[in-house]
Every structure is written in C-alpha cells, then in structure tokens.
Amino acid sequence: AVAQAYVKDVIMHEVGHTLGFRHNFKASTVYSMKQIQDVEFTRKNGVTASVMDYTPFNLATKGEKQPEYVMSTLGPYDYWAVEYAYKPIAPADEKAELAKIASRSNEPLLAYATDEDAGYGALLGIDPEANRFDLGGDPLEYYKKRMKLSRELWDRLQTMQLKPGESYERLNRSFAAGFSQLARVAPLAAKYVGGVKHLRDRAGTGRPLYEPTPVARQREALNLLTEGLFKVDSFKFKPEFVSRIGIDHFERRGNPDISIANRVLGVQREVLDALMADGVAQRMLDAQDKVADPARLLKLSDLYDALQGAIWSELRTGGDIGSLRRNLQREHLKRVSTALVRASGNTPADARSLQRENAVQLQGQIRASLGKPMSKEARAHLSESLNTLTEALKAPMQRAGA
C-alpha cells in the first residue's frame, strides 16, 4: 500500500511537469504539523499545497498515530496553476481574467518558490522556508522531529536481536538510513542562521521582499545543531552494537570494516561548511541594514562563539577528548586557519577579524588545558592544534587566487 501510494504521488508530480509546471518548494510549508497528521484533512487537501514539491515520508514518531505517508490528492496550488494555464477564456477577456487569477498569488495556500530559490550548484538557497524535503508549516520543527526519528531508529537497532542466520548487514542498512536522513535535514536547519525570507511580490502587497530570519528562530536552529551535532554526547553508540555492524559481502567494495567516525564527521563537516560560509557571514552583516532594531538580529560574533564553545567544550569542562571530538575540532580549526591565512576574495573583513579574535582566545584555552591530565592522543592533538593556530596567527594573509 505504501509503495502504491508513493507511485501515485510520483505520477501526479511528473504529469505536472508535462503540463508545464515547475517545482514548488514552499508548498510544503502551508499546513501545520497537526494538520498533516490528520488523515481526513490530508485526503481532502493533501500533505502539502502542491504535488510539485519534493516531500519526505510523513512519518509518526513513537507514540503518535501514523498519518498518510505521501500526497494522495492534488493541492490548492495545483488547481490554481491549472486554472491559470488551461482555463478556457474568450480572447477579449484573456488579459483581465489572467490578471485576476494571478492576483491571488500572495494567498498563503499558494506560496511558491522553485529550484533557484531552494538553491543548487552555484545558486545559493538563502530562504529557510524554501527547501527540498521539508514538511509542515514550521520546517524547523520538522527537522527536530526528523533528527528524533533517526535517534529512535538507532536506539531500536542497539537493542535489536536478530534471528539466527539473519545477516548483520540489516543493522548497517538501517543505521546508515538514520545518518542519511540526518545529513539531509541538518544543512536545511543551518539555513535559518543568516537566513533571509524572500518573496516574488509586485508592488502593492506591503510585504518586504527580503526579510532576515528573526533572531529567536536563528538561535533555535543554532542550538538544535550545536546540541545535536557538536556536543560531547551528540553521538554515543554501544561498542557491542558498533562491533556487529557488517557489510553485505555480495556488494563488498574496499575495506569491509565500517567507520562510524567517518559517518559522523560527514554530517558535521557539511553543517560546518554551511554555518561558516562567506555567504552566511555576509548576509548576517548585511541584515543590520534591513531591520531597524539591531536586537532582532543574531550577530556574527554570536555564531562564531557558539560554534567554538560547543566544539571545544572540553577545554572549559576538563576531561579527555575522544576520537570523534578530535576529528570535529580539526575540521573547525581547518576553517579558522584558512580564514586567517588564505581567505577567499569573498570573505568579509569583519568575519576574518572575528575569526582572528576567537583564534587568539582558543590559543590561550588550549595552552592552559595542556597542563591537565588527558590521554596521550588528546595531548598530541592539542599540541598540534596549538602549533597550527600559532603559525596561522603569525603568518601574513594570502588572498586566494593572488
């Protein structure tokens, strides 16, 4: 039944393309999470406002009743688009009638954003409400739910008892699925930091075309990411479980041993790239020109402080530094050092100066921590990190491409 429902959803989407319709990646935001959990509502209105969106499966968390998994009908945007494109209109009335239909474009149920708005390739997606594979009127709430679903999956796997003769590859397949879903939503949550909501309005609606994401929402997203990805206990798996994650020997490629560390670092690296990007820094600096009250903005210094505080928390709390944490700290240090030594031509001057100030602070914290008890691996890591920072702070800046 799930497979048949999904095939129907895909067919509706592709027929939409044959009719000339583009993707609509804001359609998924028009209904609340409560509405899309109501089967009667979604059977009548759809899980989103359009079959032209890319939507994930509408899954229930533990204790919730399972709603419709996918779109089972057309949404209000689809009927509106068909009306504009195909309604029979007398030639003499066409201009006025089309203008009348198009004038509804600012109605909430007809929200629209397409591929360029969501971003791909060199095109930046800066609107946190224009995404592929989000769901519900509060995308950030969905990302929390999706991250929770991954952790629920991992918890079940760590206590799962396989039947005698069953392949351990089942654990690996499900474990990897949890990571792939986490890797899909974490960068989308990062879009809230330095995010800018933008509309396609014409004059007369009274709405701003570009509106920086409210500070509370940016902080909420940043906290979700630091707590979920960058804290000491963000990723904890039982050794007896990890030692049973095996490959499918019929599809064996390269090393049969599976690295948990690489999977964790892959997600962390992508989110660090997003949060520490030059474009994010520039938008956060430019946002002060778009709002009258500076208190409504998340400062760039707040972002850099939050990341550094979470990633290097052992320097403040004491204790050893495990291998997953050392990997993450090296990635952060690599980005800071690059900003100091070989900034790109697009790196804002304020971003580089803030990175330098934080690097000096980090240098002092590492130096003070080297006197505390820790493993040889952690001490070697901190010694190397201190040397890297010291050399980066002393080195003259080289402009990338110069």
C-alpha positions in Angstrom: 0.0 0.0 0.0 2.8 2.4 0.8 4.6 1.6 -2.5 1.4 2.1 -4.5 0.7 5.4 -2.7 4.2 6.6 -3.5 3.9 5.6 -7.2 0.7 7.6 -7.4 2.4 10.6 -5.8 5.3 10.4 -8.2 3.0 10.1 -11.2 1.0 13.2 -10.2 4.3 15.1 -9.8 5.6 14.1 -13.3 2.3 14.8 -15.0 2.5 18.2 -13.5 5.8 18.7 -15.4 4.2 17.5 -18.6 1.6 20.3 -18.1 4.5 22.8 -17.9 4.6 23.3 -14.1 7.9 23.9 -12.2 8.8 22.6 -8.7 7.2 24.5 -5.8 9.4 24.1 -2.7 7.3 26.3 -0.5 4.1 24.2 -0.9 5.3 22.0 2.0 5.1 24.9 4.5 1.4 25.9 4.2 -0.1 23.3 6.5 0.7 22.9 10.2 2.3 19.7 11.6 -1.0 19.0 13.3 -3.0 19.3 10.1 -0.8 16.9 8.1 -1.1 14.3 10.9 -4.9 14.3 10.3 -5.7 11.6 7.7 -9.1 13.2 6.9 -7.5 16.6 6.3 -4.8 15.3 4.0 -7.1 13.1 2.0 -9.0 16.3 1.1 -6.3 18.9 1.0 -3.0 17.0 0.5 0.0 16.7 2.8 1.3 19.8 1.1 -0.2 22.5 -1.1 1.2 21.0 -4.3 2.3 17.7 -5.8 5.2 19.7 -7.4 7.2 19.8 -4.1 9.7 17.3 -3.0 8.4 15.9 0.3 9.8 13.2 2.7 7.6 10.5 4.0 5.2 11.8 6.6 6.3 9.6 9.5 5.0 9.4 13.0 7.3 9.4 16.0 7.0 6.9 18.8 3.5 7.1 20.4 1.9 9.0 17.5 -0.7 7.7 15.1 0.6 7.2 11.6 -0.9 9.7 9.1 -0.8 9.4 5.3 2.7 8.8 4.2 2.6 10.8 1.0 0.3 13.0 -1.2 -2.9 11.2 -2.2 -4.6 14.2 -4.0 -3.8 17.5 -5.6 -3.2 20.6 -3.5 -4.7 24.1 -3.8 -1.7 25.4 -5.7 -2.1 22.7 -8.3 -5.7 23.7 -9.0 -4.7 27.3 -9.2 -1.8 26.7 -11.6 -4.1 24.6 -13.9 -6.7 27.3 -13.8 -4.2 29.9 -14.9 -2.6 27.8 -17.7 -5.7 26.0 -19.1 -8.9 27.7 -18.2 -10.9 28.4 -21.4 -11.2 32.2 -21.7 -12.6 34.3 -24.5 -9.7 36.2 -26.3 -11.2 39.5 -25.5 -11.3 38.7 -21.8 -8.0 36.9 -21.5 -5.8 39.7 -20.2 -8.2 40.8 -17.4 -9.1 37.2 -16.4 -5.5 36.0 -16.2 -4.6 39.1 -14.2 -7.5 38.3 -11.8 -6.3 34.7 -11.4 -2.7 35.7 -10.9 -3.7 38.4 -8.3 -4.2 35.5 -5.8 -0.5 34.7 -5.7 0.0 36.2 -2.3 -2.6 34.0 -0.7 -0.9 31.7 2.0 -2.1 28.4 0.4 -0.5 29.5 -3.0 3.0 30.2 -1.6 5.7 29.5 -4.3 9.4 29.0 -4.6 11.3 27.0 -7.1 14.7 25.4 -7.8 16.7 28.7 -7.9 15.1 29.7 -4.6 15.9 26.4 -2.8 19.4 26.6 -4.2 21.5 24.2 -6.3 25.1 24.3 -7.6 26.4 27.9 -7.6 22.9 29.2 -6.8 22.5 29.9 -3.0 19.4 28.9 -1.2 19.0 31.6 1.5 15.3 31.3 2.4 14.9 28.8 5.2 11.3 28.2 4.1 12.2 27.2 0.5 13.6 23.7 0.7 13.5 20.2 -0.8 12.4 17.5 1.6 11.0 19.6 4.5 7.5 19.2 5.8 4.9 21.3 7.7 4.3 24.9 8.5 7.3 25.1 10.8 10.3 23.4 8.9 12.5 23.7 12.0 10.0 21.7 14.0 10.1 19.1 11.3 13.9 18.9 11.4 13.7 18.3 15.2 11.3 15.5 14.5 13.4 14.0 11.8 16.5 14.1 14.0 14.5 12.5 16.7 13.3 9.7 14.3 17.0 8.9 13.5 17.8 8.6 17.1 14.8 6.5 17.8 15.9 4.2 15.0 19.4 4.0 16.4 18.1 3.2 19.9 16.0 0.3 18.5 18.9 -1.0 16.5 21.2 -1.1 19.5 18.8 -3.4 21.3 17.6 -5.4 18.3 18.0 -9.2 18.5 18.5 -10.7 15.0 17.1 -14.1 14.2 19.7 -17.0 14.0 21.1 -16.9 10.5 20.0 -13.3 9.7 22.6 -11.1 8.1 24.2 -8.3 10.3 24.0 -6.2 7.1 20.5 -5.3 8.2 21.9 -3.3 11.1 24.2 -1.5 8.8 21.5 -0.6 6.2 19.2 0.8 8.9 22.0 2.5 10.7 23.1 4.2 7.5 19.5 5.3 6.8 19.4 7.2 10.1 22.6 9.0 9.0 21.4 9.8 5.5 18.2 11.4 6.9 20.2 13.3 9.5 22.5 14.5 6.7 19.5 15.7 4.7 17.9 17.9 7.3 20.9 19.2 9.3 22.1 21.6 6.5 18.5 22.7 6.0 18.3 23.7 9.7 21.5 25.6 9.1 19.8 27.8 6.6 18.0 29.6 9.4 21.3 31.0 10.6 21.8 34.1 8.4 18.7 33.2 6.5 16.6 35.7 4.5 13.0 35.1 3.6 12.3 36.4 0.1 9.2 36.8 -1.9 8.3 37.4 -5.5 5.7 40.1 -4.8 4.9 43.0 -7.0 4.3 46.5 -5.6 1.1 46.8 -3.6 1.2 43.9 -1.2 3.0 45.9 1.6 5.3 42.9 2.4 9.1 43.2 2.4 10.8 41.3 -0.4 13.8 40.4 1.8 13.3 39.8 5.5 16.1 38.5 7.7 15.2 35.5 9.9 14.1 36.6 13.4 16.8 36.2 16.0 14.8 33.8 18.1 14.5 31.4 15.1 18.2 31.7 14.3 19.1 30.9 17.9 16.7 28.0 17.9 18.3 26.5 14.8 21.8 27.1 16.1 21.0 25.4 19.4 19.5 22.4 17.6 22.7 22.0 15.6 25.1 22.5 18.4 23.2 20.2 20.8 22.5 17.6 18.2 25.8 17.5 16.3 28.6 19.4 18.2 28.3 18.4 21.8 30.4 15.8 23.6 27.5 13.3 23.8 25.9 14.1 20.5 26.8 10.7 19.1 27.0 7.8 21.5 26.8 4.2 20.4 27.3 1.0 22.4 30.6 -0.7 21.4 28.9 -4.1 21.3 26.5 -2.7 18.7 29.2 -1.0 16.6 31.2 -4.2 16.5 28.2 -6.0 14.9 27.6 -3.6 12.0 28.6 -5.5 9.0 28.6 -5.2 5.2 26.8 -7.2 2.6 29.6 -9.5 1.3 27.8 -9.7 -2.1 28.4 -6.0 -2.5 31.9 -5.8 -1.0 34.0 -2.9 -2.0 37.3 -2.0 -0.5 37.7 -2.1 3.3 34.9 -4.3 4.9 35.3 -2.5 8.2 32.7 0.3 8.7 33.8 3.6 10.2 31.3 5.3 12.5 33.7 8.2 12.8 33.6 8.9 9.1 29.8 8.9 9.0 29.6 11.3 12.0 32.2 13.6 10.6 30.5 13.7 7.2 27.4 15.2 8.7 29.3 17.6 11.0 31.5 18.7 8.1 28.6 19.7 5.9 27.0 21.7 8.6 30.2 23.5 9.5 30.6 24.3 5.8 27.1 25.8 5.8 27.5 27.8 9.0 31.0 29.2 8.3 30.4 30.0 4.7 31.3 33.5 3.5 27.8 34.0 2.2 26.3 33.4 5.6 28.7 35.9 7.2 27.9 38.5 4.6 24.1 38.1 5.0 24.4 38.4 8.7 26.4 41.6 8.4 24.0 42.9 5.7 21.0 42.1 7.8 21.6 45.2 10.0 20.7 47.4 7.0 17.3 45.6 6.6 15.9 46.0 10.1 15.5 49.0 12.3 16.1 47.2 15.7 19.6 45.5 16.0 18.2 43.4 18.8 16.2 41.4 16.2 19.4 40.1 14.7 21.8 37.3 15.5 25.3 38.8 15.4 28.1 37.1 13.5 30.2 37.0 16.7 27.3 35.1 18.4 27.5 32.4 15.7 31.3 32.0 15.9 31.3 32.0 19.7 28.5 29.3 19.9 30.3 27.1 17.5 33.7 27.4 19.2 32.2 26.9 22.6 30.4 23.7 21.7 33.2 22.2 19.6 36.0 22.9 22.1 33.9 22.4 25.3 36.5 20.1 26.8 38.8 23.0 27.2 36.3 24.5 29.6 35.0 21.5 31.4 38.1 19.3 31.5 38.2 15.6 30.7 39.6 13.6 27.9 39.0 14.3 24.2 37.7 11.3 22.3 38.5 10.5 18.6 35.1 11.8 17.3 35.7 15.1 19.1 39.3 15.4 17.8 38.0 14.9 14.3 35.4 17.7 14.7 37.9 20.1 16.3 40.4 19.6 13.5 37.6 20.5 11.0 36.8 23.6 12.8 40.4 24.6 13.2 41.0 24.0 9.5 38.3 26.5 8.6 39.6 29.1 11.1 43.2 28.8 9.9 42.1 29.1 6.3 40.2 32.3 7.1 43.3 33.7 8.8 45.9 32.7 6.2 44.2 32.3 2.9 40.8 34.0 3.0 38.9 34.0 -0.3 38.1 37.2 -2.1 34.5 36.9 -0.8 35.4 36.7 2.9 34.0 39.8 4.7 36.7 41.7 6.6 34.6 41.5 9.8 34.4 37.8 9.5 38.1 37.4 9.3 38.8 39.8 12.2 36.3 37.9 14.4 37.9 34.6 13.5 41.3 36.1 14.5 40.0 37.2 17.8 38.4 33.8 18.5 41.6 32.1 17.4 43.6 34.1 20.0 41.1 33.1 22.6 41.3 29.4 21.6 45.0 29.5 21.6 45.1 30.6 25.2 42.5 28.0 26.2 44.5 25.2 24.5 47.7 26.3 26.2 46.0 26.3 29.6 44.5 22.9 29.0 47.8 21.2 28.2 48.6 21.2 31.9 45.6 19.0 32.7 45.5 15.2 32.8 44.5 13.6 29.5 45.3 10.7 27.1 48.5 10.9 25.0 46.3 11.1 21.9 44.4 14.1 23.2 47.6 15.8 24.3 49.2 15.3 20.9 46.0 16.6 19.3 46.0 19.8 21.4 49.8 20.3 20.9 49.3 20.1 17.1 46.3 22.4 17.3 48.2 24.9 19.3 51.0 24.9 16.7 48.6 25.3 13.8 46.9 28.2 15.5 50.2 29.9 16.4 51.5 29.6 12.9 48.3 30.8 11.4 48.2 33.9 13.6 51.8 34.7 12.8 51.5 34.1 9.0 50.8 37.0 6.6 47.5 36.7 4.9 47.4 35.4 1.3 44.4 36.3 -0.8 43.1 33.2 -2.5 43.9 33.4 -6.2 46.5 36.1 -5.8 
